């Protein structure tokens, strides 16, 4: 009698890694047409996404100034980051604080607004979706906020506060370290209803209404139970995508902050983030090895955060 693959594995004849390799090869052969259609995208994704990440990881262990061939320096860049670069430590603190607020708040805000809008009539829902999504695609939005938070008496906020006697002289909102981070967080949250918001609306629209009818028969009695036991479990994929977008946008915040407070560095590095520090060394000083080390640490922190969020989302509805 011929021995099956599973029996061979149990007896130790075929290692598990060989079985996985055989199964993968068999899957590719059986679905070769699908993989052929996928190949162009996979090639571009590997060349322009995976390969640059791998190269960046290697460059993080080198000294590379864009003119000379990279020189291997080992862990020197990472030691320099944590023991010699005080500005990098400030950037870590600012980034973590910024991400801890804007990430969860924008994520919850996007879902809550999408959940309420989904209950409205189609025409009203379409209008409100456009209304809430518009700030994220408005190119001149930062100009409006710069006028609102202008540091002279003609700024809208200063003018209002002076008129009502709350302050007696203008506050330089976008240059004073006391207020800069708060202002940045407010503006970013105002613009946070972007891709995740649209994805959540699409996910809510795709839930089969029969599931709610079945839930009512099984004992679900209010909207909160519907949300926890039906809506959220049915949207796990959409929720995961929204979480990835929120994590990426909060950790990689740079150009929006720069557009609001001006060219880096900000006053006393009050809103200086890791990405801005990376851009300083990568695009201005051309220390690409050092910048690559920062990029890898940022990438690692985003992946770890995504793993934590993924575990939390798996517990929804349990």
C-alpha positions in Angstrom: 0.0 0.0 0.0 1.3 3.4 -0.9 2.1 5.8 2.0 0.1 9.1 1.9 1.9 12.4 2.2 0.4 13.0 5.7 1.5 9.5 6.9 5.0 10.2 5.5 5.1 13.5 7.4 3.9 11.8 10.6 6.5 9.1 10.3 9.2 11.7 9.7 9.9 10.7 6.1 8.9 14.1 4.6 9.6 17.3 6.6 6.8 19.7 6.9 8.6 22.5 5.0 8.8 20.1 2.0 5.1 19.4 2.2 4.4 23.1 2.2 6.7 23.6 -0.8 5.0 20.8 -2.7 1.5 22.1 -1.8 2.5 25.6 -3.0 3.9 24.3 -6.3 0.8 22.2 -6.9 -1.4 25.2 -6.2 0.6 27.3 -8.7 0.2 24.6 -11.3 -3.5 24.2 -10.8 -4.1 27.9 -10.9 -1.5 28.9 -13.4 -3.9 31.0 -15.5 -4.8 33.1 -12.4 -1.2 33.5 -11.5 -0.4 34.6 -15.1 -2.9 37.4 -14.8 -1.5 38.3 -11.4 2.1 38.3 -12.6 2.4 41.8 -14.0 1.1 43.4 -10.8 3.2 41.1 -8.7 6.3 42.0 -10.7 5.7 45.8 -10.3 4.8 45.4 -6.6 8.0 43.5 -6.0 10.2 45.9 -8.0 8.8 49.1 -6.7 7.7 48.1 -3.1 9.3 45.0 -1.8 12.7 45.5 -3.4 13.1 49.1 -2.2 12.2 48.0 1.4 14.8 45.2 1.3 17.4 47.6 -0.1 16.6 50.2 2.5 17.1 47.6 5.3 20.5 46.8 3.9 21.5 50.5 3.5 20.6 51.0 7.1 23.8 49.2 8.0 26.0 51.4 5.7 27.3 54.9 5.2 25.9 56.1 1.8 26.1 59.7 0.6 24.6 59.1 -2.9 28.0 59.8 -4.5 30.3 57.0 -3.2 29.6 53.3 -3.0 28.0 52.3 0.3 30.4 51.5 3.1 29.4 48.9 5.7 29.3 50.3 9.2 27.2 47.7 11.0 25.1 48.9 13.8 26.7 52.3 13.9 23.6 54.1 12.4 21.3 52.6 15.0 23.6 53.3 17.9 23.9 56.9 16.7 20.1 57.2 16.5 19.5 56.3 20.1 22.7 57.5 21.8 23.8 60.6 19.9 20.8 62.0 18.0 18.8 64.0 20.6 16.5 65.4 17.8 15.6 61.8 16.8 14.4 61.1 20.3 12.3 64.2 20.2 10.9 63.1 16.9 10.0 59.7 18.4 8.1 61.4 21.2 6.2 63.7 18.9 5.4 60.9 16.5 4.1 58.6 19.1 2.0 61.3 20.8 0.6 62.4 17.5 -0.1 58.8 16.3 -1.7 57.8 19.7 -4.3 60.6 19.3 -4.9 61.0 15.6 -4.8 57.3 14.7 -7.5 56.0 17.0 -9.6 59.1 17.0 -9.7 59.5 13.2 -10.4 55.7 12.9 -13.3 55.8 15.3 -14.6 59.1 13.9 -14.5 57.7 10.3 -16.6 54.6 11.4 -19.1 56.5 13.6 -19.8 59.1 10.9 -20.1 56.4 8.2 -22.4 54.4 10.5 -24.8 57.3 11.0 -24.7 58.4 7.4 -25.5 54.9 6.3 -28.9 55.1 8.0 -30.0 58.0 5.9 -31.8 58.2 2.5 -29.6 57.6 -0.5 -29.6 61.2 -1.8 -28.9 62.6 1.6 -26.2 60.0 2.2 -24.5 60.9 -1.1 -24.5 64.6 -0.3 -23.2 64.1 3.3 -20.5 61.7 2.1 -19.2 64.3 -0.3 -19.5 67.0 2.3 -17.4 65.1 4.9 -14.9 63.7 2.3 -14.3 67.1 0.6 -11.8 68.5 3.3 -9.4 65.6 2.7 -9.1 66.4 -1.0 -9.2 70.2 -0.8 -5.8 71.5 -1.9 -6.3 74.9 -0.4 -7.6 73.7 3.0 -4.3 74.5 4.8 -4.4 78.1 3.5 -7.8 78.5 5.3 -6.4 77.0 8.5 -3.3 79.2 8.3 -5.6 82.3 8.2 -7.7 81.0 11.1 -4.5 80.4 13.2 -2.6 83.4 11.9 -0.3 84.9 14.6 -1.4 88.5 14.1 -4.6 90.3 15.3 -6.2 89.7 11.9 -6.2 85.9 12.3 -9.8 84.7 12.8 -9.2 83.0 16.1 -7.1 85.8 17.6 -9.6 88.4 16.4 -12.4 86.5 18.1 -10.6 86.0 21.4 -9.4 89.6 21.5 -12.9 90.9 20.7 -14.4 88.9 23.6 -11.6 89.9 26.0 -10.3 86.3 26.5 -6.8 87.4 25.5 -5.2 90.9 25.3 -2.6 90.2 22.6 -2.4 87.9 19.6 -1.0 84.3 20.1 1.4 83.0 17.5 -0.4 79.6 17.2 1.8 78.1 14.5 5.1 79.1 16.0 4.5 78.9 19.7 5.6 75.4 21.0 2.9 75.5 23.6 0.1 75.4 21.0 1.7 73.9 17.8 1.0 70.3 18.5 -2.6 70.9 19.6 -3.3 73.0 16.4 -1.8 70.4 14.2 -3.9 67.6 15.8 -7.1 69.6 15.4 -6.4 70.3 11.7 -5.4 66.7 10.9 -8.5 65.3 12.6 -10.7 67.7 10.7 -9.2 66.3 7.5 -9.2 62.6 8.7 -12.5 61.5 7.0 -10.7 60.3 3.9 -10.2 56.8 2.3 -11.2 54.9 5.5 -14.5 56.8 5.7 -15.4 55.8 2.1 -14.3 52.2 2.8 -16.5 52.0 5.9 -19.5 53.3 4.0 -18.9 50.7 1.3 -18.6 48.0 3.9 -21.9 49.0 5.6 -23.7 49.1 2.3 -22.5 45.5 1.6 -23.9 43.9 4.7 -26.9 41.6 3.9 -30.0 42.9 5.7 -31.2 39.4 6.2 -28.5 39.0 8.8 -30.2 41.6 10.9 -33.5 39.8 10.6 -31.8 36.5 11.6 -30.2 38.3 14.5 -33.5 39.6 15.8 -34.8 36.0 15.7 -31.8 34.8 17.6 -32.3 37.3 20.4 -30.6 40.6 19.4 -32.7 43.3 20.9 -31.0 46.7 20.2 -28.7 48.6 17.8 -25.6 48.2 20.0 -26.0 44.4 19.9 -26.5 44.6 16.2 -23.3 46.6 15.9 -21.2 44.3 18.0 -22.5 40.9 16.8 -23.4 41.5 13.2 -22.1 44.8 11.8 -18.5 44.8 13.0 -17.8 41.0 12.4 -19.2 41.4 8.9 -16.8 44.3 8.2 -13.6 42.8 9.6 -11.8 43.2 6.2 -12.9 46.8 5.8 -12.0 47.5 9.5 -8.5 46.1 8.9 -8.0 48.1 5.8 -9.1 51.3 7.6 -6.8 50.5 10.5 -3.9 50.1 8.2 -4.6 53.4 6.5 -5.0 55.2 9.9 -1.7 53.7 11.2 0.1 54.7 8.0 -1.2 58.2 8.0 -0.6 58.9 11.7 2.9 57.5 11.8 4.0 58.9 8.4 2.6 62.4 9.0 5.0 65.0 7.5 3.8 66.9 4.5 0.6 68.1 6.1 2.4 69.3 9.2 5.0 71.1 7.0 2.2 72.7 5.0 0.6 74.0 8.1 3.5 75.2 10.3 6.0 75.9 7.5 9.4 74.4 6.5 11.1 72.2 9.0 12.5 72.4 11.6 9.6 73.7 13.6 10.1 76.0 16.6 12.0 74.0 19.3 11.2 70.9 17.2 7.7 71.0 18.8 6.0 69.1 15.9 9.1 67.4 14.4 8.3 63.9 13.4 10.3 60.8 12.4 9.4 61.3 8.7 10.5 64.9 8.8 13.8 63.8 10.4 14.2 61.2 7.8 13.6 63.7 5.0 16.1 66.0 6.6 18.9 63.4 6.4 17.8 61.7 3.2 16.8 64.7 1.0 18.8 67.5 2.4 22.0 66.0 3.9 22.0 63.0 1.6 23.0 60.6 4.4 21.0 57.8 2.9 22.3 55.0 5.2 21.3 57.0 8.3 17.9 57.8 6.8 17.4 54.2 5.8 17.9 53.1 9.4 15.2 55.6 10.5 12.9 54.3 7.8 13.4 50.7 8.9 12.6 51.6 12.6 9.5 53.4 11.4 8.4 50.5 9.2 8.9 48.1 12.1 6.9 50.1 14.5 4.0 50.4 12.0 4.1 46.6 11.4 4.0 45.9 15.2 1.1 48.3 15.7 -0.8 46.7 12.8 -0.3 43.2 14.4 -1.7 44.5 17.7 -4.7 46.0 16.0 -5.3 42.9 14.0 -5.4 40.8 17.2 -7.9 43.2 18.7 -10.2 43.1 15.6 -10.2 39.3 15.7 -11.9 39.5 19.1 -14.9 41.5 17.8 -18.1 39.7 18.2 -16.7 37.0 20.5 
